[in-house]
């Protein structure tokens, strides 16, 4: 049995079925897919959740091949960052550490003082783990963190650089810091022409359905799991409304839910794991999708894939993706309509998302007018909220995950997977699911 129908649960169910198990997947919401979701905006079906996966990790591309999906990559449109009153081309970096200081200077992202500080790296000592912000600020200065590291991490984790674990989020950077100069090592990285990101024609929202099709497992939606109990033969799961609960028995269970419901389900049977899971904080975010007439959008935006916004700029949105410029398949849907997205919400800033949907649209339009010059009224909008959608990898996260897995491993036939453990990106989540399948099948 698999509990949770996001991409982790779907991959786990497919893997268990491929190993010869009879698999039932239970999903509490009306549809599977989790944060991979499509919706219709201005008559066009587009992503309203995750819109890309890393192409430099193998798991996502391998899954696409397994389900027979074509893969597409972004166009050559350049990304930008809003900094010091202008949209500025994003300099090449490793999570904000610049590959080329002259390119960083030419971008204008930093002030002359911030640039001078970044050029004079300080060799600060590094322990077992430290926050990304503390690591980079100690070496290259606070302004580089505020204007490059923060928006990059905010886009991935919806968190804050000075609270996110370097060991969990950017282990490569931490390893470099232990060896010596970050600037020297990053500058020596080989330049790759391979695409960084990938998607599917029609969007990542298509992937869940493809994983289910031919996956060999049963899916039940609107099936809330309320309790998990160990039995002599395996596990008993209580599912359904409190007025009409149903008990379903299984030889093994993979929990592919976010940390909070996983903690609740494990509270009685694996209290040590439950306590650790409950300590993983989360951030809520929202994605606002806007459709405009092509003639109403400044032509200069056609060569930009979007932009990030540092918190220090004190705007409401944290990013905007120009889907029409980033993905050829989006532009081809209707040449007379352009679709773009804004992202809102960082950890600890949930008050931003307390506004009604039309309020999130209004603040998005205000920021787009100020930063991108888009002043027209959209022809259609869509607001997708992800409450508690992104786990926060605090300093020490890897040790916490090790303790969770050690506690779970004491209960044969039980495994956990999802974004709370090994990474929030799609390939990392797929890898987490594969690991859970291997754990369960070895134990049987």
Phi, psi and omega in degrees: 000144175237131177252116181113125186248027169286187184296328177297311180296320180296317179293320178297316180297317180296319179294319179294321178296320178296334178275006175094010180271148167279120190238131171246127176254129180248124180236129185286332182272173182289349182214155177272169176120337181056234184277008169259104187212143176246157175209163179267125178230121183055036179079005182247136179270116185224165176291137172239007173235220178301132185247001181200163173228153177296131179268351182266004166247144190280339192296318182293314179296322179295320178295318178302317179295320181300321182267007176076029182263137171289149178245138176236158181240161179298161174288182180276006179302138185274146175271162185221169173227136176277113183211133175054045170084010181205157170281123184235138181302132182293120177290150179294137184201166167254098184047047175098340177281116191291137174283335184217110182295326179293322176294320176300316180297316182294333182292331183077011181296321181258155172288165176304323180292318179294323179293318179299318179296319181295329180287341184246081183294138177256128183278081180276146180290154182231133178266203181294322177207153181201159177290152179300317181297316179296319180299308185286321180296320179297325181276314193235000174106155182294323185294323177297320177295313184296325189253349177234309183293314182303308181295327178293313178291325179297328178289330183270311188253350188055034181238195183241136187303325184277009177234352185263134182295127175291322180298326181272322188268318182221067182300330179299319180293320180295318179296321178297316181299327178290333182275335183153220186292128175292315183300316182294317183289320180293320179297334181271000179294137178293137178284131181248139176263359180291142179300143178278322186238162177212161175209188175248147172302126186093352172106159178294339178299345177282337189298315181305316180297323179292325178292322179290316183299122179071012182282343176079020179228158180268142180239131170238119177261171184053037182238088183283126177271126187251338182204154179227128183223136178283142178232168178302329182260002182151250186219148174242130182244129175267123186226148176108182181292155182297334180283334180221066181289150178234141176255126178241129182258147180211151177288328179215159181222132170249120177269111180244047181251164173300170188298322184294306177295328176298318178298318180296316183290332183266358188304321182274319187273326180223071187298327179296316177294321181299318179297319179293319179295321180295338181276353177279114180282164180225161176240142175262142181222168175220145175243122178254119179258131184232136176246130179237158168292138183305321183293344182267359183253129180308132184299334181294345180279348184293342179256016176239138179273352180140191181207156175255156181232116178294145177304329182298341178282345175058040169265169181276314180283151178255349179190161170220132176254122177274081186305324182295332180263332184281324185238120181299324183294328178292315181297328183282347181298317179200107182300341182271357182231136173245141182242132174220168183229152166239152178242137180226148174108123172231162180304132179081002182240039185294342180299330177303323185272002178283348177293154175293168182304316182293333176291321177294325176295317182297314182291329176296316180294323178297315180290322178294324178295317183288324188257333183239356178075018178269111185245357183285162173277136178290153177275342177197155179219161176211136178242122177243122180256141177234087181291124182058032190282340185236115178292148180258123181269088181288163175306131184092008184300319182298321177294322179297315180298321178299320179292321178298311183294325178295319179292317180296325182295343178284352179247099182304142178080018179230137177210160179233152176199167179135191185286347183282355192247294194247006182144148184266348179286160184301311179300320179296321179292321176298316178300321177298319179294318179299320179296319179296319178299314180299321180296315182291316184290329176294326185282343185272000000 
